[in-house]
Every structure is written in C-alpha cells, then in structure tokens.
Amino acid sequence: TPTPGSPVITTQPTDQTVKAGGFAKFKVTATGSAPLTYQWRKNSVNIAGATKAVYNTPTTSSPDNGALFPVIVSNSAGSVISSNAKLTVR
C-alpha cells in the first residue's frame, strides 16, 4: 500500500500522434501531499526542464516515432512513475 500522502496518478498520459514537424502535448493528473514535483522522461532519459504536469515536445521528426514518454511524480512521501505514453510521428 502506498504511504499516506504519497503521489497517486489519477489520469495517465495518453498516446499522441502528430505529423512530422508538429508538436505533441502530454499531461498527467496526480494527487498527493503538496508540493508535487514532475519529471518527464523520453525513452528512460530525463528531459531537461520538463518538470510540470504538462509537457509540450519540441518540433517532432521521424526519429521520434515510437518514443515513450513516462513521467515521475514525487513528493516528500515518495514517488510514482506513470505508464508510458507513446509518440507516433507520421
């Protein structure tokens, strides 16, 4: 069982499909004791500056096709990682 007050993801990020040259927007909703912190990742690597509940990608290109974007939500009571949101670039 999670520690009382630890983050709980209530809405997971969802897969996004964009055209090459477009932008994708991933978002997460979480509850837990404030303050909550966020760290988005792309294929297991932290994205610098991607520390909000919403992450807007830079311009996408074909190498981004299939990239996975989970987010880690943390607070003083613990942390939880979301499911992977998949980016499809057409």
N, C-alpha and C positions, 0 to 999 in steps of 0.2 A: 504494500500500500504506500502511496506517496506520503511524504511528510506534510503535515498540515501547513498550508500556505505556499507549498511548492507549486511551480508553474504547471498548469494544465492547458493543453492546446484544445480549444473548443471548435475552431474551424481550421482545418488543414489547408496548406497552399494547394492550388489546383494546377493541373497541366495547362500549358499555354501553347498556342500555335500562332506563329507570326510569319509574315513574308520576310525574306532576307532584306536587311536594311531597316526593318521595323524595330519596335521596342516591345518587350514583354513586361508585364506587371504581376508580381507575385505578392500575395498578402496572407497573413496569418492572424488569427484571433486567439488570445490566451488570457487565462485568469490566474490569479495568484497574488501573493503579498507584493505590494509595490516596494521599490521600483522594479519593473521587469526590464531586462535587457535582451536584445536580439542580436544574433549574428548569423547572417545568411552565408551559405556556402555554395560553391559551384564545383561539382564533382569532387567533394571531400576537401576542398581548399577554401579557407575563409576568404570572403570578398571584402577588401578594404573599404571601410566607410559604409558598409551595408548593415546598419545597426538599428533599423526602425522596423515596425511591424509590416511595412510595405517596402518592397524592393523593386525598383524600375531598372531593367537591364540597360546597358549601353546599346548602341546600334548592333543588331544581330547579323550574323553572317553564317554561311553554310557550315563552317566547322563547329558552330554552336549547336547544331542539330543533335538531339539526343542528350544534351547536358541535363544533369539533375541538380535541382535547387532545394535542399532542405534548409531549415532554419533552426538554430538552437535558441531556446528561450530559457533565461536564467534569472534567478534572484537569490537572496541570501539563504533560502531554504533548499535550493537545489537547481537542477536544470533538466530540460526535456528536449528531445530532438523531434522535429516533425517528420512526416512521411516525405518522400522525395516528390517534388513537382517536376515533371519532365517538360523540357522546352523542345518543340518541334519547329524547325525553320524550313519553310517551303521555298 
